[in-house]
């Protein structure tokens, strides 16, 4: 049963000079605990986080300007871990074939989600604050979509025709992968399906076949921009933040 307010901690010793980073880490850990327990950001407030840590609410504002910044900072390390996993898989792939390196990224994404369901749930299955829509492009999830866009661009440069304009293609690929792993995590009986991961990877390969042509062509490899493409592209801040 969910509780209305965190009660584990009621007070915390005042941080010594120079120990602000320790308090920041405790704040982020508290946000992760509360999001995991409550399943959304609905009850998450600066005051609730302060109670969980055992400090006054103004102490939270010393480190984070608003709830969006707070939640995004708490989850950033998880997106970084996934992005690093995807880059490592890509680096181990065939350097001469961007399409195969993209496949390696997709497989790494799926394996990460299926092997780390708790972390993945916090990243993509717990509702997060939207805040100012103009800041959405700064969400740490861009660490994951950036590598996809980069390798899709390389695929197009090598002559593999994309099924959709670049940013729309990357967004469709990412959201489709999310759908695959989410259904597996929430609806499938993994114990009764020992080869479930391989099945998800096969479906990811199907997405690749639909969105990135296997044959090399001489014509334009990226379709003309659509209105959806323009909207998505406008929200992109960095192609691949490090």
VOMARMI-541214 format. One line per 8 residues: number of its first residue (from 1); their letters; for each residue z, x negated, y of C-alpha. Coordinates in Angstrom, 3 decimals. Example, Ala and Ser with C-alpha at 12.3 -4.5 7.8 and 13.67 -1.06 7.14 Angstrom:
1) AS) 7.800 -12.300 -4.500; 7.140 -13.670 -1.060;
END
This chain:
1) XXXXXXXX) 0.000 0.000 0.000; -0.824 -1.321 3.456; 1.997 -1.935 5.880; 1.784 -0.951 9.540; 2.992 -4.254 10.945; 3.663 -7.710 9.523; 7.341 -8.377 8.923; 7.407 -11.621 6.979;
9) XXXXXXXX) 8.274 -13.727 10.006; 10.320 -12.699 13.054; 10.864 -15.967 14.897; 9.492 -19.444 15.061; 10.954 -22.589 16.624; 9.328 -23.520 19.920; 6.501 -26.010 19.338; 7.299 -29.536 20.444;
17) XXXXXXXX) 5.085 -31.099 23.087; 1.824 -32.200 21.509; 2.198 -29.826 18.525; -0.112 -27.098 19.817; -2.618 -27.778 17.026; 0.022 -26.919 14.448; 0.633 -23.552 16.104; -3.118 -22.931 16.271;
25) XXXXXXXX) -3.424 -23.588 12.539; -0.533 -21.194 11.838; -2.203 -18.520 13.970; -5.486 -18.841 12.085; -3.702 -18.745 8.729; -1.909 -15.572 9.832; -5.199 -13.925 10.804; -6.641 -14.693 7.371;
33) XXXXXXXX) -3.585 -13.203 5.652; -3.684 -10.012 7.700; -7.433 -9.484 7.332; -7.120 -9.995 3.587; -4.230 -7.530 3.371; -5.572 -4.846 5.698; -9.261 -5.089 4.786; -10.492 -4.732 8.382;
41) XXXXXXXX) -9.710 -5.692 11.961; -8.626 -2.154 12.902; -4.889 -2.911 13.061; -5.289 -6.558 13.973; -4.053 -7.178 17.509; -2.846 -10.255 19.336; 0.653 -8.772 19.191; 0.430 -8.212 15.421;
49) XXXXXXXX) -0.670 -11.804 14.882; 2.138 -13.026 17.139; 4.690 -11.098 15.062; 3.250 -12.553 11.870; 3.568 -16.100 13.204; 6.898 -15.501 14.916; 5.875 -16.207 18.503; 5.353 -14.222 21.682;
57) XXXXXXXX) 1.909 -12.696 22.247; 1.165 -14.926 25.283; 1.317 -17.911 22.921; -1.747 -16.540 21.139; -3.657 -16.245 24.408; -3.010 -19.910 25.122; -5.353 -20.693 22.228; -7.735 -17.700 22.055;
65) XXXXXXXX) -9.189 -15.563 24.827; -9.611 -12.359 22.825; -9.617 -10.878 19.333; -13.239 -11.746 18.612; -12.679 -15.408 19.370; -9.500 -15.354 17.278; -11.082 -13.799 14.186; -14.238 -15.882 14.378;
73) XXXXXXXX) -12.186 -19.078 14.628; -10.100 -18.030 11.623; -13.190 -17.534 9.485; -15.301 -20.431 10.806; -14.258 -22.913 8.118; -15.512 -20.569 5.401; -18.966 -20.309 6.953; -18.982 -24.089 7.359;
81) XXXXXXXX) -18.155 -24.527 3.686; -20.973 -22.200 2.639; -23.462 -23.876 4.988; -22.478 -27.324 3.703; -22.908 -26.097 0.120; -26.396 -24.820 0.934; -27.381 -28.078 2.642; -26.129 -30.133 -0.296;
89) XXXXXXXX) -28.181 -28.042 -2.725; -31.226 -28.341 -0.488; -30.828 -32.122 -0.255; -30.801 -32.349 -4.043; -34.067 -30.404 -4.264; -37.658 -31.605 -4.219; -38.218 -33.254 -0.804; -41.954 -32.568 -1.085;
97) XXXXXXXX) -41.518 -28.819 -1.582; -39.782 -26.840 1.175; -40.181 -23.676 -0.910; -38.168 -25.205 -3.763; -35.580 -26.463 -1.296; -35.304 -22.918 0.024; -34.821 -21.675 -3.536; -31.986 -24.196 -3.921;
105) XXXXXXXX) -30.370 -22.804 -0.760; -30.592 -19.246 -2.059; -29.073 -20.191 -5.397; -26.261 -22.085 -3.651; -25.510 -19.026 -1.496; -25.278 -16.765 -4.541; -23.157 -19.172 -6.542; -20.758 -19.689 -3.638;
113) XXXXXXXX) -20.246 -15.932 -3.240; -19.769 -15.292 -6.954; -17.479 -18.303 -7.446; -15.366 -17.559 -4.345; -15.045 -13.777 -4.111; -11.901 -13.887 -1.952; -13.448 -16.132 0.677; -16.730 -14.241 0.598;
121) XXXXXXXX) -14.932 -10.940 1.082; -13.290 -12.223 4.256; -16.613 -13.532 5.552; -18.847 -10.539 4.920; -16.934 -7.581 3.484; -14.040 -7.239 5.932; -14.891 -5.564 9.205; -14.760 -7.949 12.155;
129) XXXXXXXX) -14.534 -7.318 15.910; -17.847 -7.153 17.739; -16.604 -7.939 21.230; -19.268 -8.637 23.843; -22.679 -8.075 22.142; -24.101 -10.965 24.159; -21.767 -13.292 22.262; -22.861 -12.175 18.793;
137) XXXXXXXX) -25.233 -15.123 18.522; -22.201 -17.420 18.653; -20.707 -15.956 15.472; -20.007 -18.736 12.934; -22.316 -17.008 10.442; -25.164 -18.697 12.336; -24.240 -21.814 10.384; -25.653 -20.028 7.328;
145) XXXXXXXX) -28.716 -18.369 8.824; -29.727 -21.513 10.728; -30.601 -23.492 7.573; -32.579 -20.535 6.242; -34.688 -20.355 9.410; -35.253 -24.093 9.409; -36.567 -24.244 5.842; -38.613 -21.078 6.295;
153) XXXXXXXX) -40.275 -22.764 9.256; -40.964 -25.794 7.064; -42.437 -23.531 4.377; -44.782 -22.023 6.943; -45.751 -25.465 8.229; -46.648 -26.442 4.649; -48.930 -23.394 4.336; -46.675 -20.940 2.484;
161) XXXXXXXX) -47.294 -17.585 4.148; -44.151 -15.679 5.146; -44.004 -11.984 4.394; -42.403 -11.278 7.788; -42.116 -13.048 11.154; -39.738 -16.016 11.005; -36.444 -14.603 12.297; -37.018 -11.224 10.674;
169) XXXXXXXX) -37.819 -12.984 7.399; -34.608 -15.049 7.529; -32.522 -11.990 8.386; -34.086 -9.942 5.586; -33.554 -12.764 3.123; -29.908 -13.198 4.095; -29.033 -9.487 4.072; -30.810 -9.029 0.731;
177) XXXXXXXX) -28.840 -11.893 -0.799; -25.677 -10.322 0.550; -26.584 -7.043 -1.092; -27.187 -8.725 -4.442; -23.890 -10.589 -4.547; -21.874 -7.728 -3.036; -22.994 -5.294 -5.714; -22.184 -7.867 -8.370;
185) XXXXXXXX) -18.720 -8.486 -6.907; -17.774 -4.858 -6.325; -19.511 -2.853 -9.039; -20.389 -5.062 -12.014; -18.075 -5.902 -14.889; -18.390 -9.685 -14.991; -16.393 -9.897 -18.206; -18.952 -7.690 -19.934;
193) XXXXXXXX) -21.866 -9.587 -18.374; -21.445 -13.276 -19.226; -24.888 -14.091 -17.805; -24.352 -12.141 -14.564; -24.783 -15.178 -12.324; -28.136 -16.040 -13.875; -29.218 -12.446 -13.368; -28.355 -12.624 -9.674;
201) XXXXXXXX) -30.241 -15.904 -9.340; -33.298 -14.316 -10.980; -33.152 -11.512 -8.419; -32.870 -14.093 -5.633; -36.019 -15.743 -7.001; -37.739 -12.373 -6.761; -36.802 -12.154 -3.084; -38.288 -15.587 -2.537;
209) XXXXXXXX) -41.529 -14.552 -4.252; -41.814 -11.462 -2.040; -41.012 -13.164 1.268; -42.532 -16.640 0.858; -45.921 -17.016 -0.775; -46.124 -19.495 -3.641; -49.711 -20.477 -2.848; -50.617 -22.736 0.047;
217) XXXXXXXX) -53.084 -21.118 2.442; -55.192 -22.347 5.332; -54.663 -19.329 7.575; -51.708 -18.452 9.823; -48.517 -18.672 7.780; -46.239 -16.680 10.107; -47.124 -13.046 10.883; -47.334 -11.884 14.480;
225) XXXXXXXX) -43.965 -11.002 16.065; -42.680 -7.457 15.724; -40.187 -5.713 17.984; -37.508 -6.339 15.367; -38.434 -10.019 15.374; -38.032 -10.198 19.146; -34.604 -8.565 19.027; -33.319 -10.886 16.308;
233) XXXXXXXX) -34.814 -13.988 17.923; -33.201 -13.114 21.255; -29.747 -13.204 19.652; -30.175 -16.688 18.171; -28.150 -19.349 19.998; -28.685 -22.462 17.887; -31.096 -22.893 15.017; -28.598 -24.820 12.945;
241) XX) -25.252 -25.747 14.568; -23.424 -28.676 12.985;
END
